[in-house]
Amino acid sequence: MTRKPPSCRAIEADLVAAATGDAGAAATQRVEKHTRSCAPCQQELGRYRAIDEVARGLRHQAPPAEDEAASRAALQTRLADLKSRVLTYGIIPSPLGNILVARSEHGVSLVEYLGEATTVAASRLRHLTDVETVESSADIARLREDLLDFLAGRRHELGWRLDLRLAGSEFRRAVLEAAVGVPYGAVTSYASIARRVGKPGAERAVAQALRWNPLPIVVPCHRVVGSSGKLTGYAGDKLGLKRQLLGVEGVPTQPTARDFRVARETMYVRAGDDRAYCLPTCGDLPSHSLANLTLIASRASVEALGLEPCSDCRPDLHPLV
């Protein structure tokens, strides 16, 4: 078992007092100073607060009728639930502005664009009443490196374990899970996602679910566009960030009168779940909307998907430049 450093052992009593509201001014200052630089003690403070919350609730309940073992099991269940609601977070400066990343014991639960803001006061975390938040840049350090590597094009997958509880409804979770399946360097449509989740015709509902995606970038809703190829929107009003992310992945975009669109004439095409890929001019593909198509930016991305070249247009012999 790893032994706590002396400074952590010395502060433990003050942590308990701070969590229960019994700490004096001097002890509170010691706790604040220590936890600013000690992620494990930040997390311990969050756990003590969660335990105190349960204890306060139990004080107002009538003694349970069941036996001691059953009571202990019920308490352990409630404590486990509270532990799962503790979120540690950090704010990461990036080419897309400051990004808040939060994780629970189940996985990454929130990725949020903060723009120029540098504190949690600008985050939706501030409005969540059923979680306990603990700032811990040290706990987010590995995620920070992964994210910056992704935004620099040095990696194509984040590979993070996800906690989708902030997604809300089962439908929204299904939409996010379908969006995770859109590969790097490719785009598909809201209509295609609607079909994947068994709700053909529910493009608007899909667009709304992705508009409030709690995990942008890692759940790549930037790879989902309108059936016309227009980008349409992203993370509320952050269309510029969508273009930047697509640019990192090599997906070309062009301006339109009031929007931007993907340059489909310079991308390979996959129809539905076909195992073949085509040139954008193959057959009647130019007349199709993106409702049942996936556009792929490069040969490398096509090969990563294990697709075969179309035997009619032979994109392997006539690659896009």
TIRO-246276 format. One record per residue (C-alpha): x, y, z; residue in one letter; residue number from 0. Coordinates in Angstrom, 1 decimal, padded with zeros to 4 digits, always signed. Each point is the difference from the previous one (the first is absolute). Example, Ala and Ser with C-alpha at 12.3 -4.5 7.8 and 13.67 -1.06 7.14 Angstrom:
% residues 2
       u       v       w  aa    i
  +012.3  -004.5  +007.8   a    0
  +001.4  +003.4  -000.7   s    1
% end
This chain:
% residues 321
       u       v       w  aa    i
  +000.0  +000.0  +000.0   m    0
  +001.4  +003.4  -000.9   t    1
  +000.7  +002.1  +003.1   r    2
  -001.3  +003.6  +000.1   k    3
  +002.6  +002.8  +000.0   p    4
  +000.4  +001.6  +003.5   p    5
  -001.7  +003.2  -001.2   s    6
  -003.1  -001.9  -001.1   c    7
  -000.2  -002.0  +003.3   r    8
  +000.4  +003.3  +001.9   a    9
  -002.9  +001.7  -001.8   i   10
  -002.4  -003.0  +000.2   e   11
  -001.8  +001.2  +003.1   a   12
  -000.5  +003.4  -001.5   d   13
  -001.4  -001.5  -003.1   l   14
  -002.7  -001.8  +002.0   v   15
  -000.8  +003.2  +001.9   a   16
  -000.2  +002.1  -003.2   a   17
  -002.3  -002.6  -001.6   a   18
  -002.4  +000.0  +002.9   t   19
  +000.1  +003.8  +000.5   g   20
  +001.7  -000.2  +003.3   d   21
  +003.4  +001.5  -001.0   a   22
  +001.1  +003.3  +001.4   g   23
  +001.5  +002.8  -002.1   a   24
  +003.6  -001.2  +000.4   a   25
  -000.9  -003.6  -000.8   a   26
  -002.0  +001.1  -003.1   t   27
  +003.0  +002.0  -001.3   q   28
  +002.3  -003.0  +000.5   r   29
  -002.4  -002.3  -001.9   v   30
  -000.4  +002.5  -002.9   e   31
  +003.8  +000.5  -000.3   k   32
  +000.7  -003.7  +000.2   h   33
  -002.7  -001.2  -002.5   t   34
  +001.1  +002.6  -002.6   r   35
  +003.1  -002.1  -000.6   s   36
  -001.1  -003.5  +001.1   c   37
  -002.5  -001.7  -002.3   a   38
  -000.4  -003.2  +002.2   p   39
  -001.0  +002.2  +003.0   c   40
  -002.4  +002.0  -002.2   q   41
  -001.7  -003.3  -000.9   q   42
  +000.0  -001.1  +003.7   e   43
  -001.7  +003.3  +001.0   l   44
  -002.7  -000.7  -002.6   g   45
  -000.5  -003.4  +001.3   r   46
  -000.2  +001.2  +003.6   y   47
  -002.7  +002.6  -001.1   r   48
  -002.0  -002.8  -001.7   a   49
  +000.2  -002.1  +003.1   i   50
  -001.1  +002.9  +002.2   d   51
  -003.0  +000.6  -002.3   e   52
  -001.1  -003.6  +000.5   v   53
  +000.5  +000.3  +003.7   a   54
  -002.1  +003.2  +000.3   r   55
  -002.8  -001.8  -001.9   g   56
  +000.1  -002.9  +002.3   l   57
  -000.3  +002.1  +003.1   r   58
  -003.5  +001.1  -001.2   h   59
  -001.2  -003.5  -000.7   q   60
  -001.8  -002.3  +002.3   a   61
  +002.1  -003.0  +001.1   p   62
  -000.3  -002.7  -002.7   p   63
  -002.0  -003.1  +000.8   a   64
  +002.4  -002.4  -001.8   e   65
  +002.9  -001.6  +001.7   d   66
  +003.5  +001.5  +000.3   e   67
  +001.5  -001.8  -003.0   a   68
  -002.8  +001.2  -002.3   a   69
  +000.4  +003.6  +001.3   s   70
  +003.7  -000.2  -000.6   r   71
  -000.6  -001.2  -003.6   a   72
  -002.4  +002.8  -000.7   a   73
  +002.5  +002.5  +001.4   l   74
  +002.8  -001.4  -002.2   q   75
  -002.3  +000.2  -003.0   t   76
  -000.7  +003.7  +000.7   r   77
  +003.6  +000.8  +000.6   l   78
  +001.0  -001.7  -003.3   a   79
  -002.6  +002.1  -001.8   d   80
  +001.4  +003.2  +001.5   l   81
  +003.5  -001.0  -000.9   k   82
  -001.0  -000.5  -003.6   s   83
  -001.3  +003.6  +000.0   r   84
  +003.3  +001.5  +000.9   v   85
  +001.5  +001.7  -003.1   l   86
  +003.6  +001.2  -000.2   t   87
  +000.7  +002.6  -002.6   y   88
  +002.8  +002.1  -001.6   g   89
  +000.0  +002.8  -002.5   i   90
  +002.3  -000.5  -003.0   i   91
  +001.3  +002.9  -002.2   p   92
  -000.2  -001.1  -003.6   s   93
  -000.1  +001.3  -003.6   p   94
  -003.8  -000.1  +000.4   l   95
  +000.1  +002.2  +003.1   g   96
  -000.2  -001.2  +003.6   n   97
  -001.7  -003.5  +000.3   i   98
  -001.3  -001.4  +003.2   l   99
  +000.3  -003.8  +000.4   v  100
  -001.8  -001.8  +002.8   a  101
  +000.1  -003.6  +001.0   r  102
  -001.7  -002.3  +002.4   s  103
  +001.0  -003.5  +001.2   e  104
  -001.9  -001.3  -003.0   h  105
  +001.8  +002.0  -002.7   g  106
  +000.2  +003.5  -001.6   v  107
  -003.4  +001.6  +000.4   s  108
  +000.4  +003.6  -001.2   l  109
  +002.1  +001.8  -002.7   v  110
  -001.0  +003.6  -000.2   e  111
  +001.2  +003.0  -002.0   y  112
  +000.5  +003.0  +002.3   l  113
  +001.5  +002.4  -002.5   g  114
  +002.2  +002.5  +002.0   e  115
  -001.6  -000.9  +003.3   a  116
  +002.4  -001.6  +002.5   t  117
  -002.2  -001.1  +002.9   t  118
  -002.8  -002.4  +000.6   v  119
  -002.4  +002.9  +000.5   a  120
  -000.4  +000.1  -003.8   a  121
  -000.8  -003.8  -000.2   s  122
  -003.2  -001.9  +000.1   r  123
  +001.5  -001.8  +003.0   l  124
  -001.0  +003.0  +002.0   r  125
  -003.6  -000.8  -000.6   h  126
  +000.1  -003.7  +000.8   l  127
  -001.6  -000.7  +003.4   t  128
  +000.5  -003.7  +000.2   d  129
  +003.8  -000.2  -000.4   v  130
  +003.0  +001.0  +002.2   e  131
  +002.7  +001.7  -002.0   t  132
  +003.7  +000.0  +001.0   v  133
  +002.6  +001.9  -002.1   e  134
  +003.0  -002.2  -000.7   s  135
  +002.3  +001.0  -002.8   s  136
  +002.3  -002.9  +001.0   a  137
  -002.8  -002.5  -000.4   d  138
  -000.7  +001.3  -003.5   i  139
  +003.7  +000.2  -001.1   a  140
  -000.1  -003.1  -002.2   r  141
  -003.3  +001.1  -001.6   l  142
  +001.6  +003.3  -000.7   r  143
  +002.9  -001.5  -001.9   e  144
  -002.4  -002.3  -002.0   d  145
  -002.2  +003.0  -000.9   l  146
  +002.8  +002.2  -001.1   l  147
  +001.5  -002.8  -002.1   d  148
  -003.4  -000.5  -001.7   f  149
  -000.4  +003.7  -000.8   l  150
  +003.5  +000.1  -001.4   a  151
  -000.8  -003.0  -002.3   g  152
  +002.5  -002.3  +001.8   r  153
  -002.6  -002.5  +000.9   r  154
  -003.3  -001.1  -001.6   h  155
  -001.8  -001.4  +003.0   e  156
  -000.3  +001.1  +003.6   l  157
  -001.0  -003.5  +001.3   g  158
  -001.5  +001.4  +003.2   w  159
  -002.5  -002.0  +002.1   r  160
  -003.2  +002.1  +000.0   l  161
  -002.7  +000.7  +002.6   d  162
  -003.1  +001.0  -002.0   l  163
  -002.2  +000.7  +003.0   r  164
  -000.1  +003.8  -000.8   l  165
  -001.5  -000.8  -003.4   a  166
  -003.5  -000.3  +001.4   g  167
  -002.5  -002.2  -001.7   s  168
  +000.5  -003.4  -001.5   e  169
  -000.5  +001.5  -003.5   f  170
  +002.8  +002.5  +000.6   r  171
  +002.3  -002.7  +001.2   r  172
  -000.8  -002.0  -003.1   a  173
  +000.8  +002.9  -002.2   v  174
  +003.4  +000.6  +001.7   l  175
  +000.9  -003.6  -000.3   e  176
  -000.8  +000.1  -003.7   a  177
  +002.1  +003.1  -000.5   a  178
  +002.9  -001.7  +001.7   v  179
  -000.1  -002.5  -003.0   g  180
  +000.7  +002.7  -002.6   v  181
  +003.7  -000.5  -000.8   p  182
  +002.8  +002.5  +000.0   y  183
  +000.3  +002.0  -003.2   g  184
  -003.6  -000.7  -001.1   a  185
  -003.4  +001.7  +000.2   v  186
  -003.5  -001.3  -000.1   t  187
  -003.5  +001.6  +000.4   s  188
  -002.5  +000.5  +002.8   y  189
  -002.4  -002.1  -002.1   a  190
  +002.5  -002.8  -000.1   s  191
  +000.4  +000.1  +003.8   i  192
  -003.8  +000.0  +000.4   a  193
  -000.2  -003.1  -002.1   r  194
  +002.8  -001.7  +002.1   r  195
  -002.0  +000.6  +003.2   v  196
  -003.2  -001.4  -001.5   g  197
  -001.7  +003.4  -000.4   k  198
  +000.0  +000.8  -003.7   p  199
  -001.3  +003.4  -000.6   g  200
  +001.1  +001.3  +003.4   a  201
  +002.8  +002.2  -001.3   e  202
  -001.1  +003.0  +002.0   r  203
  -000.1  -002.0  +003.2   a  204
  +003.5  -001.4  -000.8   v  205
  +001.3  +003.6  -000.7   a  206
  -001.3  +001.2  +003.4   q  207
  +001.5  -003.0  +001.8   a  208
  +003.4  +000.8  -001.6   l  209
  -000.4  +003.7  +000.6   r  210
  +000.1  -000.7  +003.8   w  211
  +002.5  -002.8  -000.3   n  212
  +001.8  +000.1  +003.4   p  213
  +003.1  -001.6  -001.5   l  214
  +001.0  +001.8  -003.2   p  215
  +003.2  -001.1  -001.7   i  216
  +000.1  -003.4  +001.7   v  217
  -003.6  -000.6  -001.2   v  218
  +000.7  +001.4  -003.5   p  219
  -003.1  +001.9  -000.8   c  220
  +002.1  +002.3  -002.1   h  221
  +000.0  -002.8  -002.6   r  222
  -003.8  +000.2  -000.4   v  223
  -001.4  +002.5  -002.5   v  224
  -003.2  +000.8  -001.9   g  225
  -001.2  -002.2  -002.9   s  226
  +000.9  +002.8  -002.3   s  227
  +003.6  +000.0  +001.2   g  228
  -000.4  +003.2  +002.0   k  229
  +001.7  +000.1  +003.4   l  230
  -003.3  +001.5  +001.5   t  231
  +001.2  +000.5  +003.6   g  232
  +002.2  -001.3  +002.8   y  233
  +000.0  +000.2  +003.8   a  234
  -002.7  +002.7  -000.1   g  235
  +001.7  +002.8  -002.0   d  236
  +003.5  -001.2  -000.5   k  237
  +000.1  -000.8  -003.7   l  238
  +003.6  +001.3  -000.3   g  239
  +001.1  -002.7  +002.4   l  240
  -001.7  -002.6  -002.1   k  241
  +002.0  +001.1  -003.1   r  242
  +003.2  +000.0  +002.0   q  243
  -000.6  -003.6  +001.2   l  244
  -000.9  -001.2  -003.5   l  245
  +003.1  +001.8  -001.3   g  246
  +002.2  -001.9  +002.5   v  247
  -001.4  -003.2  -001.4   e  248
  +000.6  +001.0  -003.6   g  249
  -003.7  +000.6  -000.9   v  250
  -000.2  +002.9  -002.4   p  251
  -002.8  +002.7  +000.3   t  252
  -001.2  +002.8  -002.2   q  253
  -002.0  +003.2  +000.8   p  254
  -003.6  +000.3  -001.2   t  255
  -002.2  +003.1  +000.1   a  256
  -000.8  -000.5  +003.7   r  257
  +001.8  -003.0  +001.2   d  258
  +002.9  -002.4  -000.9   f  259
  -000.3  -003.4  -001.6   r  260
  +002.3  -003.0  -000.4   v  261
  +001.7  -000.1  -003.5   a  262
  -001.5  -003.3  -000.9   r  263
  +001.4  +000.1  -003.6   e  264
  +003.5  -000.5  +001.5   t  265
  -000.9  -002.9  +002.3   m  266
  -000.5  -003.7  -000.4   y  267
  -003.5  -001.3  +000.5   v  268
  -001.5  -003.1  +001.8   r  269
  -003.6  -000.8  -000.6   a  270
  -001.8  -001.4  +003.0   g  271
  +001.8  -002.9  +001.5   d  272
  +001.7  -001.0  -003.3   d  273
  +003.4  -001.5  +000.3   r  274
  +001.1  +001.9  -003.1   a  275
  +001.0  +003.7  -000.3   y  276
  -000.4  +002.1  -003.1   c  277
  +001.2  +003.2  -001.7   l  278
  -002.5  +002.9  +000.5   p  279
  -000.9  -000.1  -003.7   t  280
  -000.9  -003.8  -000.1   c  281
  -003.3  -000.7  -001.6   g  282
  -002.9  +002.1  +001.3   d  283
  +001.7  +000.7  +003.4   l  284
  +000.3  +003.8  -000.8   p  285
  -003.8  +000.2  +000.1   s  286
  -000.3  -001.7  +003.4   h  287
  -000.4  +001.9  +003.2   s  288
  +002.1  -001.0  +003.0   l  289
  -003.0  -001.7  +001.6   a  290
  +001.5  -003.4  -000.7   n  291
  +003.6  +000.8  -000.8   l  292
  +003.3  +000.4  +001.9   t  293
  +002.7  +002.2  -001.4   l  294
  +003.6  -000.9  +000.7   i  295
  +002.8  +002.5  -000.3   a  296
  +003.0  -002.2  -000.9   s  297
  +001.3  -003.3  -001.3   r  298
  +001.6  -000.6  +003.5   a  299
  -003.4  +000.4  +001.6   s  300
  -001.6  -002.3  -002.6   v  301
  +002.7  -002.7  +000.6   e  302
  -000.4  +000.3  +003.8   a  303
  -003.7  -001.0  -000.5   l  304
  +001.0  -003.0  -002.1   g  305
  -002.1  +001.0  -003.0   l  306
  +000.5  -001.4  -003.5   e  307
  +000.2  +002.2  -003.1   p  308
  -003.1  +000.2  -002.2   c  309
  +000.5  -002.2  -003.0   s  310
  -001.7  +002.6  -002.3   d  311
  +001.7  +003.3  +000.8   c  312
  +003.3  -001.6  +001.3   r  313
  +001.0  +002.6  +002.6   p  314
  +003.1  -002.0  +000.6   d  315
  +001.2  +000.7  -003.6   l  316
  -001.3  +003.6  +000.0   h  317
  +000.6  +001.3  +003.4   p  318
  -001.2  +003.5  +001.0   l  319
  +002.7  +002.6  +000.2   v  320
% end
